[in-house]
Amino acid sequence: MRKLMVSSFVSLDGVIEAPMTWMGPYFDDECVEYAYNKLADIEFFLMGRLTYEMFSARWPNVMGNKYIERINGLKKLVVSRTLKDVTWNASLIAGDAAAELADIKSQPGANIMKYGIGDLDRTLLSNKLIDEYHLWIIPKCVGKGKRAFQDVDPSLVKLELIGTHRFRNDVVVLNYVPR
């Protein structure tokens, strides 16, 4: 059975929105190597429409970066009710996302990774599909923007800390599993 893991950058004040505008200096070589190694047992990269549109517009053209090339090579699963077509080695999940993802999880194979916490997490959490969270705490206050789990029923977010990893630049990854 596959596991579904969600990995997200989170500022000290809980912001997850537009991390590319505020976390850049913190995602250094040590962090990139760690993130790359976390992709070793990943077969699918799961995204909602917004993440897919943002990543697929830029990442397929990046060459010479082993981390992005690894993601480019993964199979993608895109959950969307509005997209009609997807590219970038992607398959569209346009119907019952929870049922389709539960079916994919039940099959043998490597795991599924999703970056970011957003609208799709409501469905994933309410259907108990998430097996782990990897929250990258970036030691910076952003001030404004969408917060982690902002769109999720608080009663669904019950997590148990199972591990931590600290980087030299004071970024910390907190690993949680649902209780």
SULBEL-V129396 format. One record per backbone hydrogen bond with DSSP energy under -0.5 kcal/mol. NH is the residue of the N-H (numbers start at 1). CO is the residue of the C=O. Records with the same first field share a line. If there is no record, write none. Layout:
NH = CO ; CO
//
This chain:
2 = 105 ; 107
5 = 3 ; 112
6 = 132
7 = 114
8 = 134
10 = 136
11 = 15
12 = 138 ; 140
13 = 140
14 = 11
16 = 146
17 = 146
19 = 16
21 = 18
22 = 19
23 = 19
26 = 23
27 = 23 ; 24
28 = 26
32 = 28
33 = 29
34 = 30
35 = 31
36 = 32
37 = 33
38 = 34
39 = 35 ; 36
40 = 37
42 = 39
43 = 111
44 = 111
45 = 75
46 = 44 ; 113
47 = 77
49 = 79
52 = 48
53 = 49
54 = 50
55 = 51
56 = 52
57 = 53
58 = 54 ; 55
59 = 55
61 = 58
62 = 59
63 = 61
66 = 64
69 = 65
70 = 66
71 = 67
72 = 68
73 = 69
74 = 70 ; 71
75 = 43
76 = 89
77 = 45
78 = 91
79 = 47 ; 77
80 = 78 ; 93
91 = 76
93 = 78
94 = 92
97 = 95
100 = 96
101 = 97
102 = 98
103 = 99
104 = 100
105 = 101
106 = 102
107 = 103 ; 104
111 = 41
112 = 3
113 = 44
114 = 5
115 = 46
116 = 7
118 = 116
121 = 118
122 = 118 ; 119
123 = 119
124 = 120
125 = 121
126 = 122
127 = 123
128 = 125
129 = 124
130 = 124
131 = 4
132 = 4
133 = 176
134 = 6
135 = 133 ; 174
136 = 8 ; 134
137 = 135 ; 172
138 = 10 ; 136
139 = 137
140 = 138
142 = 140
148 = 14
150 = 147
152 = 149
156 = 153
157 = 154
158 = 156
160 = 177
162 = 175
163 = 175
165 = 173
167 = 171
170 = 167
172 = 137
173 = 165
174 = 135 ; 172
175 = 163 ; 173
176 = 133 ; 174
177 = 160
179 = 158
//
